Amino acid sequence: MISITPQQISSSLFSSLIVFPPILLVAYFFSKSVPKSSGSDESDGGERKRRTFCNPLLPYWFVYVAWFLVALSILASSFFTILYSFECMAAASNPIL
């Protein structure tokens, strides 16, 4: 039988609350950024998205901000994974000595 403690539940809840807002922000930046317009798009008469109060669109450079946030999250998770592996290696090597 699996036992779950209140500390485990609160830890998983807090980690979800920490991770959810940045993921939502990155997804919003990617979905609401308009593509970088070239001069030929205007003359083709193509259908363009309109910015309204209910459908706000972000400038094209928000894609770069979103990619920066993705890279930052990868680097941060890698850093803490490496620190945790150092801690595990130290704990595993102590009984040998």
Biopython code that builds the backbone (N, CA, C, O; Angstrom):
import numpy as np
from Bio.PDB.StructureBuilder import StructureBuilder

atoms = [
    (1, "MET", "N", (0.834, -1.179, 0.000)),
    (1, "MET", "CA", (0.000, 0.000, 0.000)),
    (1, "MET", "C", (0.880, 1.243, 0.000)),
    (1, "MET", "O", (1.907, 1.298, 0.676)),
    (2, "ILE", "N", (0.467, 2.210, -0.750)),
    (2, "ILE", "CA", (1.216, 3.456, -0.873)),
    (2, "ILE", "C", (0.674, 4.452, 0.144)),
    (2, "ILE", "O", (-0.532, 4.679, 0.237)),
    (3, "SER", "N", (1.582, 5.033, 0.892)),
    (3, "SER", "CA", (1.165, 6.051, 1.863)),
    (3, "SER", "C", (1.671, 7.418, 1.407)),
    (3, "SER", "O", (2.828, 7.569, 1.015)),
    (4, "ILE", "N", (0.804, 8.383, 1.466)),
    (4, "ILE", "CA", (1.131, 9.745, 1.075)),
    (4, "ILE", "C", (0.965, 10.640, 2.295)),
    (4, "ILE", "O", (-0.084, 10.658, 2.940)),
    (5, "THR", "N", (2.010, 11.369, 2.588)),
    (5, "THR", "CA", (1.978, 12.250, 3.753)),
    (5, "THR", "C", (1.489, 13.647, 3.344)),
    (5, "THR", "O", (1.580, 14.021, 2.175)),
    (6, "PRO", "N", (0.982, 14.399, 4.293)),
    (6, "PRO", "CA", (0.571, 15.786, 3.981)),
    (6, "PRO", "C", (1.734, 16.642, 3.480)),
    (6, "PRO", "O", (1.530, 17.555, 2.681)),
    (7, "GLN", "N", (2.939, 16.356, 3.938)),
    (7, "GLN", "CA", (4.107, 17.101, 3.465)),
    (7, "GLN", "C", (4.348, 16.842, 1.983)),
    (7, "GLN", "O", (4.703, 17.765, 1.251)),
    (8, "GLN", "N", (4.163, 15.606, 1.526)),
    (8, "GLN", "CA", (4.328, 15.294, 0.111)),
    (8, "GLN", "C", (3.268, 15.995, -0.734)),
    (8, "GLN", "O", (3.563, 16.490, -1.822)),
    (9, "ILE", "N", (2.054, 16.036, -0.238)),
    (9, "ILE", "CA", (0.978, 16.700, -0.970)),
    (9, "ILE", "C", (1.245, 18.205, -1.064)),
    (9, "ILE", "O", (1.089, 18.796, -2.132)),
    (10, "SER", "N", (1.645, 18.821, 0.043)),
    (10, "SER", "CA", (1.916, 20.260, 0.014)),
    (10, "SER", "C", (3.128, 20.575, -0.861)),
    (10, "SER", "O", (3.143, 21.593, -1.552)),
    (11, "SER", "N", (4.133, 19.720, -0.838)),
    (11, "SER", "CA", (5.309, 19.930, -1.681)),
    (11, "SER", "C", (4.946, 19.859, -3.160)),
    (11, "SER", "O", (5.400, 20.686, -3.950)),
    (12, "SER", "N", (4.137, 18.884, -3.535)),
    (12, "SER", "CA", (3.742, 18.781, -4.942)),
    (12, "SER", "C", (2.832, 19.930, -5.349)),
    (12, "SER", "O", (2.906, 20.396, -6.486)),
    (13, "LEU", "N", (1.983, 20.391, -4.455)),
    (13, "LEU", "CA", (1.112, 21.524, -4.756)),
    (13, "LEU", "C", (1.919, 22.800, -4.949)),
    (13, "LEU", "O", (1.678, 23.548, -5.896)),
    (14, "PHE", "N", (2.872, 23.053, -4.063)),
    (14, "PHE", "CA", (3.694, 24.251, -4.183)),
    (14, "PHE", "C", (4.577, 24.212, -5.427)),
    (14, "PHE", "O", (4.758, 25.238, -6.084)),
    (15, "SER", "N", (5.127, 23.045, -5.760)),
    (15, "SER", "CA", (5.949, 22.967, -6.973)),
    (15, "SER", "C", (5.104, 23.190, -8.216)),
    (15, "SER", "O", (5.581, 23.787, -9.181)),
    (16, "SER", "N", (3.861, 22.723, -8.214)),
    (16, "SER", "CA", (2.968, 22.981, -9.346)),
    (16, "SER", "C", (2.635, 24.463, -9.451)),
    (16, "SER", "O", (2.577, 25.009, -10.553)),
    (17, "LEU", "N", (2.418, 25.114, -8.316)),
    (17, "LEU", "CA", (2.125, 26.546, -8.333)),
    (17, "LEU", "C", (3.325, 27.377, -8.779)),
    (17, "LEU", "O", (3.154, 28.454, -9.350)),
    (18, "ILE", "N", (4.530, 26.889, -8.522)),
    (18, "ILE", "CA", (5.728, 27.601, -8.957)),
    (18, "ILE", "C", (5.949, 27.439, -10.453)),
    (18, "ILE", "O", (6.376, 28.384, -11.116)),
    (19, "VAL", "N", (5.670, 26.267, -10.996)),
    (19, "VAL", "CA", (5.964, 25.961, -12.392)),
    (19, "VAL", "C", (4.865, 26.466, -13.333)),
    (19, "VAL", "O", (5.165, 26.831, -14.470)),
    (20, "PHE", "N", (3.625, 26.497, -12.901)),
    (20, "PHE", "CA", (2.513, 26.814, -13.792)),
    (20, "PHE", "C", (2.555, 28.226, -14.386)),
    (20, "PHE", "O", (2.369, 28.349, -15.596)),
    (21, "PRO", "N", (2.785, 29.296, -13.623)),
    (21, "PRO", "CA", (2.764, 30.643, -14.229)),
    (21, "PRO", "C", (3.796, 30.869, -15.333)),
    (21, "PRO", "O", (3.442, 31.447, -16.361)),
    (22, "PRO", "N", (5.065, 30.443, -15.177)),
    (22, "PRO", "CA", (5.984, 30.649, -16.304)),
    (22, "PRO", "C", (5.592, 29.864, -17.556)),
    (22, "PRO", "O", (5.764, 30.358, -18.670)),
    (23, "ILE", "N", (5.069, 28.655, -17.386)),
    (23, "ILE", "CA", (4.645, 27.875, -18.542)),
    (23, "ILE", "C", (3.475, 28.573, -19.239)),
    (23, "ILE", "O", (3.433, 28.647, -20.467)),
    (24, "LEU", "N", (2.539, 29.077, -18.459)),
    (24, "LEU", "CA", (1.400, 29.780, -19.028)),
    (24, "LEU", "C", (1.852, 31.056, -19.738)),
    (24, "LEU", "O", (1.326, 31.393, -20.799)),
    (25, "LEU", "N", (2.815, 31.761, -19.165)),
    (25, "LEU", "CA", (3.321, 32.986, -19.766)),
    (25, "LEU", "C", (4.016, 32.707, -21.101)),
    (25, "LEU", "O", (3.803, 33.432, -22.073)),
    (26, "VAL", "N", (4.837, 31.672, -21.153)),
    (26, "VAL", "CA", (5.526, 31.324, -22.398)),
    (26, "VAL", "C", (4.521, 30.908, -23.464)),
    (26, "VAL", "O", (4.643, 31.317, -24.619)),
    (27, "ALA", "N", (3.537, 30.107, -23.099)),
    (27, "ALA", "CA", (2.519, 29.690, -24.066)),
    (27, "ALA", "C", (1.727, 30.898, -24.577)),
    (27, "ALA", "O", (1.391, 30.962, -25.760)),
    (28, "TYR", "N", (1.428, 31.851, -23.695)),
    (28, "TYR", "CA", (0.715, 33.066, -24.104)),
    (28, "TYR", "C", (1.561, 33.892, -25.063)),
    (28, "TYR", "O", (1.048, 34.397, -26.062)),
    (29, "PHE", "N", (2.856, 34.037, -24.772)),
    (29, "PHE", "CA", (3.740, 34.804, -25.656)),
    (29, "PHE", "C", (3.812, 34.176, -27.036)),
    (29, "PHE", "O", (3.749, 34.884, -28.041)),
    (30, "PHE", "N", (3.943, 32.857, -27.099)),
    (30, "PHE", "CA", (4.022, 32.199, -28.403)),
    (30, "PHE", "C", (2.702, 32.290, -29.165)),
    (30, "PHE", "O", (2.709, 32.477, -30.382)),
    (31, "SER", "N", (1.587, 32.163, -28.481)),
    (31, "SER", "CA", (0.307, 32.127, -29.194)),
    (31, "SER", "C", (-0.184, 33.508, -29.618)),
    (31, "SER", "O", (-0.891, 33.622, -30.619)),
    (32, "LYS", "N", (0.171, 34.548, -28.888)),
    (32, "LYS", "CA", (-0.347, 35.885, -29.192)),
    (32, "LYS", "C", (0.628, 36.775, -29.948)),
    (32, "LYS", "O", (0.292, 37.917, -30.263)),
    (33, "SER", "N", (1.830, 36.282, -30.249)),
    (33, "SER", "CA", (2.780, 37.084, -31.012)),
    (33, "SER", "C", (2.417, 37.034, -32.484)),
    (33, "SER", "O", (2.126, 35.969, -33.030)),
    (34, "VAL", "N", (2.437, 38.189, -33.115)),
    (34, "VAL", "CA", (2.154, 38.232, -34.547)),
    (34, "VAL", "C", (3.460, 37.980, -35.296)),
    (34, "VAL", "O", (4.529, 38.350, -34.811)),
    (35, "PRO", "N", (3.387, 37.359, -36.464)),
    (35, "PRO", "CA", (4.614, 37.144, -37.236)),
    (35, "PRO", "C", (5.221, 38.469, -37.676)),
    (35, "PRO", "O", (4.524, 39.472, -37.827)),
    (36, "LYS", "N", (6.521, 38.450, -37.877)),
    (36, "LYS", "CA", (7.209, 39.649, -38.339)),
    (36, "LYS", "C", (6.717, 39.950, -39.755)),
    (36, "LYS", "O", (6.784, 39.099, -40.641)),
    (37, "SER", "N", (6.232, 41.152, -39.949)),
    (37, "SER", "CA", (5.635, 41.479, -41.242)),
    (37, "SER", "C", (6.704, 41.964, -42.206)),
    (37, "SER", "O", (7.631, 42.688, -41.841)),
    (38, "SER", "N", (6.540, 41.537, -43.447)),
    (38, "SER", "CA", (7.393, 42.055, -44.509)),
    (38, "SER", "C", (6.558, 43.011, -45.339)),
    (38, "SER", "O", (5.333, 43.026, -45.213)),
    (39, "GLY", "N", (7.179, 43.789, -46.163)),
    (39, "GLY", "CA", (6.468, 44.785, -46.950)),
    (39, "GLY", "C", (5.502, 44.181, -47.952)),
    (39, "GLY", "O", (4.521, 44.831, -48.312)),
    (40, "SER", "N", (5.741, 42.963, -48.417)),
    (40, "SER", "CA", (4.881, 42.367, -49.435)),
    (40, "SER", "C", (3.559, 41.875, -48.865)),
    (40, "SER", "O", (2.609, 41.681, -49.624)),
    (41, "ASP", "N", (3.464, 41.666, -47.545)),
    (41, "ASP", "CA", (2.217, 41.193, -46.943)),
    (41, "ASP", "C", (1.105, 42.225, -47.067)),
    (41, "ASP", "O", (-0.065, 41.866, -47.200)),
    (42, "GLU", "N", (1.459, 43.488, -47.023)),
    (42, "GLU", "CA", (0.457, 44.547, -47.086)),
    (42, "GLU", "C", (-0.179, 44.627, -48.470)),
    (42, "GLU", "O", (-1.386, 44.839, -48.583)),
    (43, "SER", "N", (0.624, 44.460, -49.527)),
    (43, "SER", "CA", (0.104, 44.640, -50.877)),
    (43, "SER", "C", (-0.656, 43.429, -51.394)),
    (43, "SER", "O", (-1.416, 43.557, -52.353)),
    (44, "ASP", "N", (-0.478, 42.254, -50.791)),
    (44, "ASP", "CA", (-1.166, 41.058, -51.254)),
    (44, "ASP", "C", (-2.645, 41.072, -50.917)),
    (44, "ASP", "O", (-3.418, 40.319, -51.510)),
    (45, "GLY", "N", (-3.043, 41.891, -50.003)),
    (45, "GLY", "CA", (-4.440, 41.927, -49.593)),
    (45, "GLY", "C", (-4.813, 40.726, -48.742)),
    (45, "GLY", "O", (-5.989, 40.378, -48.638)),
    (46, "GLY", "N", (-3.834, 40.099, -48.142)),
    (46, "GLY", "CA", (-4.078, 38.924, -47.313)),
    (46, "GLY", "C", (-4.811, 39.282, -46.030)),
    (46, "GLY", "O", (-4.787, 40.429, -45.583)),
    (47, "GLU", "N", (-5.441, 38.314, -45.465)),
    (47, "GLU", "CA", (-6.183, 38.511, -44.216)),
    (47, "GLU", "C", (-5.191, 38.648, -43.068)),
    (47, "GLU", "O", (-4.372, 37.759, -42.838)),
    (48, "ARG", "N", (-5.267, 39.755, -42.356)),
    (48, "ARG", "CA", (-4.393, 39.978, -41.211)),
    (48, "ARG", "C", (-5.217, 39.943, -39.951)),
    (48, "ARG", "O", (-6.393, 40.305, -39.950)),
    (49, "LYS", "N", (-4.595, 39.505, -38.878)),
    (49, "LYS", "CA", (-5.261, 39.516, -37.581)),
    (49, "LYS", "C", (-5.359, 40.950, -37.094)),
    (49, "LYS", "O", (-4.431, 41.743, -37.252)),
    (50, "ARG", "N", (-6.484, 41.264, -36.508)),
    (50, "ARG", "CA", (-6.690, 42.597, -35.956)),
    (50, "ARG", "C", (-6.574, 42.549, -34.445)),
    (50, "ARG", "O", (-7.038, 41.614, -33.794)),
    (51, "ARG", "N", (-5.946, 43.577, -33.908)),
    (51, "ARG", "CA", (-5.814, 43.696, -32.461)),
    (51, "ARG", "C", (-7.082, 44.334, -31.904)),
    (51, "ARG", "O", (-7.453, 45.443, -32.288)),
    (52, "THR", "N", (-7.734, 43.626, -31.003)),
    (52, "THR", "CA", (-8.929, 44.151, -30.347)),
    (52, "THR", "C", (-8.739, 44.064, -28.844)),
    (52, "THR", "O", (-7.733, 43.545, -28.360)),
    (53, "PHE", "N", (-9.706, 44.571, -28.123)),
    (53, "PHE", "CA", (-9.645, 44.514, -26.670)),
    (53, "PHE", "C", (-9.753, 43.073, -26.183)),
    (53, "PHE", "O", (-9.088, 42.681, -25.224)),
    (54, "CYS", "N", (-10.600, 42.286, -26.853)),
    (54, "CYS", "CA", (-10.798, 40.886, -26.451)),
    (54, "CYS", "C", (-9.712, 39.967, -26.996)),
    (54, "CYS", "O", (-9.502, 38.878, -26.460)),
    (55, "ASN", "N", (-9.022, 40.384, -28.047)),
    (55, "ASN", "CA", (-7.976, 39.564, -28.650)),
    (55, "ASN", "C", (-6.693, 40.379, -28.767)),
    (55, "ASN", "O", (-6.340, 40.817, -29.862)),
    (56, "PRO", "N", (-5.991, 40.587, -27.655)),
    (56, "PRO", "CA", (-4.765, 41.378, -27.736)),
    (56, "PRO", "C", (-3.658, 40.599, -28.444)),
    (56, "PRO", "O", (-3.471, 39.407, -28.198)),
    (57, "LEU", "N", (-2.943, 41.271, -29.309)),
    (57, "LEU", "CA", (-1.815, 40.661, -29.999)),
    (57, "LEU", "C", (-0.534, 41.334, -29.535)),
    (57, "LEU", "O", (-0.508, 42.535, -29.263)),
    (58, "LEU", "N", (0.515, 40.550, -29.449)),
    (58, "LEU", "CA", (1.802, 41.060, -28.983)),
    (58, "LEU", "C", (2.714, 41.311, -30.173)),
    (58, "LEU", "O", (2.536, 40.685, -31.218)),
    (59, "PRO", "N", (3.680, 42.203, -30.049)),
    (59, "PRO", "CA", (4.629, 42.427, -31.138)),
    (59, "PRO", "C", (5.441, 41.159, -31.430)),
    (59, "PRO", "O", (5.510, 40.247, -30.606)),
    (60, "TYR", "N", (6.047, 41.122, -32.611)),
    (60, "TYR", "CA", (6.775, 39.932, -33.044)),
    (60, "TYR", "C", (7.938, 39.587, -32.131)),
    (60, "TYR", "O", (8.300, 38.416, -32.022)),
    (61, "TRP", "N", (8.534, 40.575, -31.472)),
    (61, "TRP", "CA", (9.721, 40.307, -30.665)),
    (61, "TRP", "C", (9.404, 39.588, -29.362)),
    (61, "TRP", "O", (10.324, 39.202, -28.641)),
    (62, "PHE", "N", (8.129, 39.397, -29.041)),
    (62, "PHE", "CA", (7.777, 38.614, -27.860)),
    (62, "PHE", "C", (8.122, 37.140, -28.044)),
    (62, "PHE", "O", (8.241, 36.404, -27.064)),
    (63, "VAL", "N", (8.283, 36.705, -29.285)),
    (63, "VAL", "CA", (8.735, 35.338, -29.539)),
    (63, "VAL", "C", (10.153, 35.162, -28.995)),
    (63, "VAL", "O", (10.485, 34.113, -28.442)),
    (64, "TYR", "N", (10.982, 36.185, -29.153)),
    (64, "TYR", "CA", (12.344, 36.126, -28.623)),
    (64, "TYR", "C", (12.343, 36.096, -27.094)),
    (64, "TYR", "O", (13.154, 35.400, -26.483)),
    (65, "VAL", "N", (11.437, 36.849, -26.486)),
    (65, "VAL", "CA", (11.307, 36.826, -25.028)),
    (65, "VAL", "C", (10.882, 35.433, -24.568)),
    (65, "VAL", "O", (11.394, 34.919, -23.573)),
    (66, "ALA", "N", (9.945, 34.827, -25.296)),
    (66, "ALA", "CA", (9.480, 33.486, -24.944)),
    (66, "ALA", "C", (10.605, 32.468, -25.073)),
    (66, "ALA", "O", (10.763, 31.612, -24.203)),
    (67, "TRP", "N", (11.389, 32.549, -26.149)),
    (67, "TRP", "CA", (12.516, 31.619, -26.304)),
    (67, "TRP", "C", (13.566, 31.836, -25.209)),
    (67, "TRP", "O", (14.181, 30.876, -24.745)),
    (68, "PHE", "N", (13.772, 33.084, -24.797)),
    (68, "PHE", "CA", (14.698, 33.354, -23.696)),
    (68, "PHE", "C", (14.207, 32.712, -22.409)),
    (68, "PHE", "O", (15.000, 32.140, -21.661)),
    (69, "LEU", "N", (12.912, 32.801, -22.142)),
    (69, "LEU", "CA", (12.358, 32.182, -20.938)),
    (69, "LEU", "C", (12.464, 30.656, -20.997)),
    (69, "LEU", "O", (12.693, 30.014, -19.972)),
    (70, "VAL", "N", (12.302, 30.074, -22.179)),
    (70, "VAL", "CA", (12.472, 28.630, -22.331)),
    (70, "VAL", "C", (13.912, 28.236, -22.030)),
    (70, "VAL", "O", (14.154, 27.284, -21.287)),
    (71, "ALA", "N", (14.876, 28.968, -22.606)),
    (71, "ALA", "CA", (16.288, 28.667, -22.361)),
    (71, "ALA", "C", (16.650, 28.861, -20.893)),
    (71, "ALA", "O", (17.418, 28.079, -20.332)),
    (72, "LEU", "N", (16.104, 29.890, -20.277)),
    (72, "LEU", "CA", (16.368, 30.144, -18.860)),
    (72, "LEU", "C", (15.836, 29.022, -17.980)),
    (72, "LEU", "O", (16.493, 28.623, -17.019)),
    (73, "SER", "N", (14.666, 28.516, -18.296)),
    (73, "SER", "CA", (14.113, 27.414, -17.506)),
    (73, "SER", "C", (14.914, 26.135, -17.701)),
    (73, "SER", "O", (15.074, 25.361, -16.757)),
    (74, "ILE", "N", (15.419, 25.899, -18.903)),
    (74, "ILE", "CA", (16.264, 24.722, -19.144)),
    (74, "ILE", "C", (17.561, 24.830, -18.346)),
    (74, "ILE", "O", (17.992, 23.863, -17.717)),
    (75, "LEU", "N", (18.179, 26.008, -18.374)),
    (75, "LEU", "CA", (19.429, 26.197, -17.632)),
    (75, "LEU", "C", (19.216, 26.069, -16.128)),
    (75, "LEU", "O", (20.036, 25.462, -15.439)),
    (76, "ALA", "N", (18.135, 26.627, -15.615)),
    (76, "ALA", "CA", (17.873, 26.548, -14.177)),
    (76, "ALA", "C", (17.608, 25.115, -13.745)),
    (76, "ALA", "O", (18.127, 24.679, -12.717)),
    (77, "SER", "N", (16.818, 24.378, -14.500)),
    (77, "SER", "CA", (16.546, 22.987, -14.118)),
    (77, "SER", "C", (17.803, 22.131, -14.244)),
    (77, "SER", "O", (18.018, 21.232, -13.431)),
    (78, "SER", "N", (18.631, 22.395, -15.246)),
    (78, "SER", "CA", (19.899, 21.664, -15.375)),
    (78, "SER", "C", (20.826, 21.952, -14.202)),
    (78, "SER", "O", (21.470, 21.044, -13.677)),
    (79, "PHE", "N", (20.895, 23.203, -13.797)),
    (79, "PHE", "CA", (21.745, 23.594, -12.676)),
    (79, "PHE", "C", (21.344, 22.868, -11.402)),
    (79, "PHE", "O", (22.198, 22.322, -10.703)),
    (80, "PHE", "N", (20.046, 22.858, -11.096)),
    (80, "PHE", "CA", (19.602, 22.202, -9.871)),
    (80, "PHE", "C", (19.710, 20.683, -9.954)),
    (80, "PHE", "O", (19.914, 20.025, -8.934)),
    (81, "THR", "N", (19.576, 20.119, -11.147)),
    (81, "THR", "CA", (19.783, 18.678, -11.314)),
    (81, "THR", "C", (21.237, 18.309, -11.062)),
    (81, "THR", "O", (21.519, 17.289, -10.433)),
    (82, "ILE", "N", (22.155, 19.126, -11.543)),
    (82, "ILE", "CA", (23.581, 18.874, -11.312)),
    (82, "ILE", "C", (23.915, 19.011, -9.829)),
    (82, "ILE", "O", (24.661, 18.197, -9.285)),
    (83, "LEU", "N", (23.370, 20.033, -9.174)),
    (83, "LEU", "CA", (23.608, 20.180, -7.735)),
    (83, "LEU", "C", (23.070, 18.981, -6.959)),
    (83, "LEU", "O", (23.706, 18.513, -6.015)),
    (84, "TYR", "N", (21.908, 18.488, -7.354)),
    (84, "TYR", "CA", (21.327, 17.332, -6.677)),
    (84, "TYR", "C", (22.177, 16.084, -6.915)),
    (84, "TYR", "O", (22.326, 15.257, -6.016)),
    (85, "SER", "N", (22.730, 15.944, -8.114)),
    (85, "SER", "CA", (23.585, 14.782, -8.372)),
    (85, "SER", "C", (24.873, 14.848, -7.551)),
    (85, "SER", "O", (25.375, 13.815, -7.106)),
    (86, "PHE", "N", (25.414, 16.059, -7.346)),
    (86, "PHE", "CA", (26.583, 16.191, -6.474)),
    (86, "PHE", "C", (26.254, 15.763, -5.050)),
    (86, "PHE", "O", (27.064, 15.111, -4.391)),
    (87, "GLU", "N", (25.077, 16.124, -4.582)),
    (87, "GLU", "CA", (24.652, 15.749, -3.237)),
    (87, "GLU", "C", (24.485, 14.228, -3.130)),
    (87, "GLU", "O", (24.866, 13.627, -2.125)),
    (88, "CYS", "N", (23.924, 13.622, -4.151)),
    (88, "CYS", "CA", (23.726, 12.166, -4.133)),
    (88, "CYS", "C", (25.055, 11.434, -4.202)),
    (88, "CYS", "O", (25.239, 10.417, -3.534)),
    (89, "MET", "N", (25.982, 11.941, -5.004)),
    (89, "MET", "CA", (27.301, 11.301, -5.095)),
    (89, "MET", "C", (28.049, 11.405, -3.775)),
    (89, "MET", "O", (28.740, 10.465, -3.381)),
    (90, "ALA", "N", (27.923, 12.531, -3.089)),
    (90, "ALA", "CA", (28.586, 12.694, -1.796)),
    (90, "ALA", "C", (27.980, 11.747, -0.773)),
    (90, "ALA", "O", (28.706, 11.169, 0.036)),
    (91, "ALA", "N", (26.667, 11.580, -0.794)),
    (91, "ALA", "CA", (26.020, 10.677, 0.155)),
    (91, "ALA", "C", (26.358, 9.224, -0.149)),
    (91, "ALA", "O", (26.459, 8.406, 0.766)),
    (92, "ALA", "N", (26.533, 8.897, -1.423)),
    (92, "ALA", "CA", (26.855, 7.520, -1.790)),
    (92, "ALA", "C", (28.310, 7.182, -1.494)),
    (92, "ALA", "O", (28.625, 6.028, -1.204)),
    (93, "SER", "N", (29.194, 8.155, -1.562)),
    (93, "SER", "CA", (30.600, 7.888, -1.347)),
    (93, "SER", "C", (30.986, 7.886, 0.135)),
    (93, "SER", "O", (32.018, 7.314, 0.486)),
    (94, "ASN", "N", (30.208, 8.495, 1.000)),
    (94, "ASN", "CA", (30.521, 8.543, 2.430)),
    (94, "ASN", "C", (30.531, 7.173, 3.081)),
    (94, "ASN", "O", (31.441, 6.917, 3.868)),
    (95, "PRO", "N", (29.586, 6.260, 2.817)),
    (95, "PRO", "CA", (29.653, 4.941, 3.463)),
    (95, "PRO", "C", (30.893, 4.138, 3.057)),
    (95, "PRO", "O", (31.348, 3.283, 3.816)),
    (96, "ILE", "N", (31.428, 4.398, 1.898)),
    (96, "ILE", "CA", (32.609, 3.671, 1.432)),
    (96, "ILE", "C", (33.820, 4.048, 2.269)),
    (96, "ILE", "O", (34.654, 3.202, 2.590)),
    (97, "LEU", "N", (33.909, 5.304, 2.612)),
    (97, "LEU", "CA", (35.058, 5.777, 3.388)),
    (97, "LEU", "C", (34.861, 5.346, 4.815)),
    (97, "LEU", "O", (35.703, 5.629, 5.668)),
]
sb = StructureBuilder()
sb.init_structure("model")
sb.init_model(0)
sb.init_chain("A")
sb.init_seg("    ")
for serial, (resi, resn, name, xyz) in enumerate(atoms, 1):
    if name == "N":
        sb.init_residue(resn, " ", resi, " ")
    sb.init_atom(name, np.array(xyz, "f"), 0.0, 1.0, " ", f" {name:<3s}", serial, name[0])
structure = sb.get_structure()
